[in-house]
Amino acid sequence: MISFPYSKSSKWALELVVISCLVILYGPLLYHWVWDGWINKNISIQHEYFSHGILGIPLACKLVWDKRPTWQQLQDRCHWSGILCLAAAFMCYASGVMDAVNLSLPLMLTGLLLCLKGPTGLRLMLFPLILIVFSTPTQLPYLVEPHILPLQRFIATVAGTILHGLGYEVEVNNIYLSMNQQLVEVAPHCAGLKMLFTSLYMGLVLTYWTGVYRSKLRTSVFFVGIVLVSVIGNILRNTILTFFHGHSMTSAFHWLHESWGGDVYSALMLGSLVLIVNAIQTHVPAQMPAKLAFSSIGTETNQSGQQMPPIDF
């Protein structure tokens, strides 16, 4: 650990240089993520899984700005691991491989935090850094997709059961639903994998924003609720899509599947997370209640006249 005494003017100059370098290096990359990938959707489906970064990255910048007074009070020190992170970031950036270039951003930020303020600075800015890490497009969805086939089958089966219960003739074959000779596939994207990514990300934001993260019990209940909302919401969505497609309601199908109707549906699902976290804060205790001991039972004695210990239930 190396400490560097800086004057106030030197600190301002250093911050300006660091910010300028970040803008030059990563400004075009962020523009590519947002404009080409998340707004115009011209990169790939896997890239769209990280579209929550439109909200997450600005929020991270706001949190960094809010923590700036505390940051300035920290002692200036450089940790050796920060130099390693910077070296790895430059190697990834210079490689020209898109995924490596993407990952160079969180590596670069981690290295800068460690080089400027050491581990203390990293701990201070850890949550904004996490928001940026989980907004960084990678091939993680491509690696996860082959493992959610059971979820696709489950959603197709339940959606078919719902439609059959409403009196419609539906045939379910693995991940396919057939209605009036119209076929609907419950693909990984349609099974809600993207929505699950977004919901978990927004859940992370809400746990931090509301302070729920301080309770392991409330946090666990909240994230279980997120998974349930995502699964149930996508069962209903695929049920409606199958109904639209099976009755040749092409406009309604495309409105919910690809147009702004899907965005409205997603917004409603995300809005339900706010209701869930509010309900958890009201009805779920911060920790599990202690086990109750019935002291009255503890007054019993054994055959030798010795007092028996209390029994816990």
N, C-alpha and C positions, 0 to 999 in steps of 0.2 A: 504494500500500500504506500503510495507516494503522495505527499501533500504539496499543493502549489498555492502560495499566497498570491492573490490577485488584487489589484486596485479596482475601485468601482468602475472606472472607465475601461479598464482591461476586460472586466467581466462583460460589460455591454458589447464591446468589440468582438469578444469571443462568441457570445450568443448570436450576434448578427452574422458572423462568418458561418457558424454551424447551421443556422436557419437558411441562409442563402444557398449553402451547398446542398442541403436537403431538398430545397425547392428545385434547384437545377437538376439534381439527379432523379428525383422521384415525382416531380410535378407532371411530366409527360406520362409516367407510368400510372399515376392516379387518374389522370384524365382518360387514359385508355381503359382502365378498370370501369370507371363510372359511365363515360359516354358510350363507348363501344360495347362494353360487356353488360352493364346493368340497366342502361336506359334503352339503347337500340338493340341489345341482345344479339350482337354479331360475332361473339367469340365462341362460346360453347355452352351447352346445358350445364356442365360442371361449374363453369364460371358463374352462372346465374345463381347457384346455390349460396353464394356469398354476397348476394345483393343487399343483405342487411347492413353491409358496410356503408351504404349511403347515409344511414343514420348513425352507425357506430363510430365511424372515423371522425365526423364533426363533434360527436359527444366526447370522444377521447381528447380532442383538441381543447374543448371547453374545460374538461376536468384538469388538464395540464395547466391551463391558464389560471384556474381557480387555486391550484396548489403552488403557484409561482412564488408567493411570499414565503411559504415554508421552504421551498426549494432554495431560495436565495440565502436563507439562514443556515443551510447545511454547509459543513466544511468542505472545501475543494480538495478532492483527493482522487487519485487514479488507481484503479484496481487492475492487476495484470490480466484478469479474465476479459476485461473490456477490450484490451488490445487484440486478444484472440478473436473476439466476436467481430470487431471491425475488419480484421484480416479475412475472416470467413465471409463477411458481407461483401467485401470488394471482390473476392474470388467468385462468389455467386453472381454478382452484378456483371462482371467482365466475361462470364461464361457465355452469355447470350442465350442460354436456355431459359424459356419463359418462366417455368416454375421456379428455377433457381433465382432468377431476377426478382420474382415476386417475394420469395422468402428472404431476400437480402434486406428488405425494408425492416421487418422486425428485428433481424440480426443487427442491422446498423443502429437502430434505436436503442437496443439493449447495450451494445458496445459504447455508445455515447453516454448513456446513463452511468455505466460503470466507470468510464474514463473521467467523467466530470465530477461525480459525487460519490462514487464507490457503491457498495451494496446498500447503504442507507438511501441513496438517491433512487436506486432500483426499487427498493421496497415502497418508497413514497409514490412512485409513478407506476406501480405494478398493475393496478386495475386498468388505467388507460392503455398500457402496453398490451394487456390481455385482450382488450376490445380490438386493437389493431391486429393482433395475431389471429384472432378468430374471424377477422374480415379479410384476411389475405387469401386470395384464390390459390388453391392447391388441387391435387388430384385425389384428395380424401374421399369425395363423393363417389368417384369411379371405383375406389377400393372397397367402399361400403356397399354399393349397389348389389353385388352378387350375393350378399349375405342377408338381404331382406326379402328373399323369395317367400319364406313362410308368411311374412306380413302381407305380401301381395295376395297370396292365396286366401288368407283370412279375410281381407277386405273384400275380395271378389265373392267369397262364400256368403258373408254377412249381407252384402249388398243384394245378392241374388235372393237370399232368404227374405229380405224385407220386401222386395218387389213381388216375390211369389206370394207372400202373405197378404199383399194388397190386391191379389187376384190377377196378376200378370204372368204370362208364360215366359219364363226365363230359364235358359240353360247355362250352367256354370261348368267350365272346363279349365281346370287349373287356375290360371290368372285371367281367363277370358270370360266375358259375359255375352251371351247371344240373346237378343230380343227382337222378334219379328225379322229374323234373318239379318239383323244388324249387329256387327261384332264390336265390342269395346274391350280394350286391353288395359288392365291395371298395371301399368309400367311403374318402375321405381319412382319416377317423377310424379306420376299420378297417385302413387301410394302415399304421397305426402312426405317423402324424404326431404325435399327442399323446405317444405313448411315446418318440418320438425327441426331442421337446422336453424331456421329463422326464429321459431318459438323458443328453442333453448337459448339462443343468443339474447332475445328480448327478456327471457326469464332471468338470465344472468344480470342484465341491466337493472331489472326490477328488484332483484334481491339486494343489489348494492344500493339502489336509490332509496328503498324503504327500510333498509337495515335488517331485513329478514335473514341475511347471511350470518348474523351473529348467533342464530339458533340452528343447530344441526337438524333438530326435529322439524321445524318449520320449513327449512330449505329442502329437506328430503320430501316432505309432503307436497311442496310446491312443484318440484320437478317431476314427481310422479303424476301430479295433476296435469302438467304440461304435456307429458307423453299421452295421457288418456284423452285430452282435448284434441291433440293432433290426430290420433287414431280415429276417434269417433267423428271428428269433423270431416276426415277424408272418406270414411265409410259413407256418410250422408252425401258428400260431393259426388262420389262415384255412382251412388244410387241415382241421383238426379241426372247425371250425365248419361247413364244407361237408359233412363226413361226418355230423355230428350232424343237420343240417337235412335232408340228403338221405335219412336213415333215420328221419325223423319223431321224433327224440329231442328233443322240444321242451324238456323240463326241463333236459337237459344243455346244449342250445344256449343257453338264457337264462342258465344258471349261468355259462358261460364268457364269454358276450357282454356281459351287463349286471349280473350278480350278483357275489358275492364271489370266484367262481372267476377272473374276469378280474383282480381285485386280486391274487390269489395268483400268477397267471401273470406279472403285471407285477413283483411283488416278486422272483420268481425271476430275471427278466431283469436287474433292477437289482442283485441279489446277484451275478450273474455279472460285473458290472463290477469288483467288489472282487477277484475271482479274476484278472481280466485285468490290473489295475494291479499286483497282486502279481507276476504272471508277467513283466510288463514290467520291473519293478524288478530282478528276478532275472536275466533273460536278455537284455535289451536294453541295450547300452552307453549311457552318458550322451551320447556324441557319436560321429559317424562316425569310424572308424579312418582314420588318415592314409594317403595313397597310398604303396604300397611301391615303392621304387626298387631295382633290381637293380644294385648297384655293380660286380658282376663284368662286366657288359656294358659298363660305362663305361670299362674298360681297353682296349677295342679302339682301334685307330688307323686313320686313313684312308691313302690311297695316298701322301700326302706325308709320312707319318711323324708327323703331329700327332695328339695324343690326342683322341678323340671324346668328347663330353659323355655322361653317363649317360642312359639312356632310362627314362622313367617309364611304368608300366603302370597 
